[in-house]
Amino acid sequence: MKKLILSTVLLALSSHAYSDWAWFNGASVLKLLNQTDTYGECMVYIDKILADEFPTCPSRWVALSCDGTFNNRDVAARMYDAALMAMAIEKKVNVLVDDSKKHNGYCVATRIDLLN
């Protein structure tokens, strides 16, 4: 029984250490991109360096997967709208990035929170 508990605890701790996602808090949205048939059809460029957390994320561009591959199209459109609003009114956002999901090598955001 002790081995089972110890194994469970170790598994829980190790899976958190190798998480596929991370928050990038207090980011400014600097650019937006819309392009058919590539990059998941829409991306945002933030002032945070993704490679600090994920060496496999090549730049500050984050795909939103507006094409529906990784995010529901409606959810991705609302994330894009939130990023657009943040850029227009110069507000910060928190971005949840998943480095296990990629469009053309760029990591995908699964959540964007517009901050007050």
C-alpha positions in Angstrom: 0.0 0.0 0.0 2.8 2.4 0.8 4.4 1.7 -2.6 1.1 2.6 -4.3 0.8 5.9 -2.4 4.4 6.8 -3.0 4.1 6.0 -6.7 1.0 8.1 -7.0 2.6 11.1 -5.3 5.7 10.8 -7.4 3.7 10.6 -10.6 1.6 13.6 -9.6 4.7 15.6 -8.8 6.6 14.6 -11.9 3.7 15.3 -14.3 3.4 18.9 -13.0 7.1 19.5 -13.5 6.8 18.5 -17.2 3.6 20.4 -17.9 2.7 21.2 -21.5 1.1 24.5 -20.6 2.1 27.7 -18.8 0.5 31.1 -18.1 2.1 34.3 -19.5 0.7 36.9 -17.2 0.4 40.7 -17.7 1.3 40.5 -21.4 0.7 43.3 -23.9 -0.7 42.4 -27.3 1.6 44.1 -29.9 0.4 42.6 -33.2 -2.4 40.5 -34.6 -2.3 38.2 -37.7 -5.1 36.7 -39.8 -4.1 34.3 -42.6 -6.0 31.6 -44.4 -4.7 28.1 -44.4 -1.7 28.6 -42.1 -0.9 29.4 -38.5 -4.3 28.2 -37.5 -5.7 31.3 -39.3 -5.0 33.8 -36.5 -2.2 34.7 -34.1 -1.3 37.2 -31.5 2.2 38.7 -30.8 2.8 39.4 -27.1 5.6 41.1 -25.3 6.5 37.9 -23.4 9.3 35.6 -24.5 7.7 32.1 -24.7 11.1 30.4 -25.0 11.8 31.3 -21.4 9.2 28.7 -20.5 9.1 26.6 -23.6 12.3 26.2 -25.7 10.1 24.7 -28.5 8.1 27.9 -28.9 10.1 29.9 -31.5 8.9 33.4 -30.9 6.5 35.7 -29.2 3.7 34.7 -31.7 1.0 32.5 -30.3 -1.5 30.7 -32.5 -5.2 30.9 -31.5 -6.3 28.0 -33.7 -9.2 30.0 -35.3 -9.5 27.2 -37.8 -10.8 24.9 -35.1 -7.9 22.4 -35.0 -7.1 22.8 -31.3 -9.8 25.3 -30.1 -13.5 25.6 -30.9 -13.8 28.2 -33.6 -16.2 30.3 -31.6 -13.9 30.2 -28.5 -10.9 31.1 -30.7 -12.8 34.0 -32.2 -13.6 35.3 -28.7 -10.0 35.0 -27.7 -9.0 37.0 -30.9 -11.6 39.6 -30.0 -10.2 39.9 -26.5 -6.7 40.3 -27.8 -7.9 42.9 -30.3 -9.7 44.8 -27.5 -6.6 44.6 -25.3 -4.5 46.1 -28.0 -7.0 48.8 -28.9 -7.5 50.0 -25.3 -3.9 49.2 -24.2 -4.9 46.7 -21.5 -2.9 43.6 -20.4 -3.9 40.0 -20.9 -3.0 36.6 -19.3 -2.3 34.0 -22.0 -2.4 30.2 -21.3 -0.1 28.6 -23.8 0.1 24.8 -24.6 3.4 23.8 -26.2 2.1 20.3 -27.0 -0.2 22.0 -29.6 1.4 23.7 -32.6 0.4 25.4 -35.8 3.4 25.6 -38.3 5.7 25.3 -35.3 4.1 28.1 -33.2 2.6 27.2 -29.8 -1.2 27.5 -29.3 -3.0 29.6 -26.7 -6.0 27.8 -25.1 -7.1 30.8 -23.1 -6.8 34.6 -23.0 -8.0 36.7 -20.1 -8.5 40.4 -20.6 -7.3 42.3 -17.5 -8.9 45.4 -16.0 
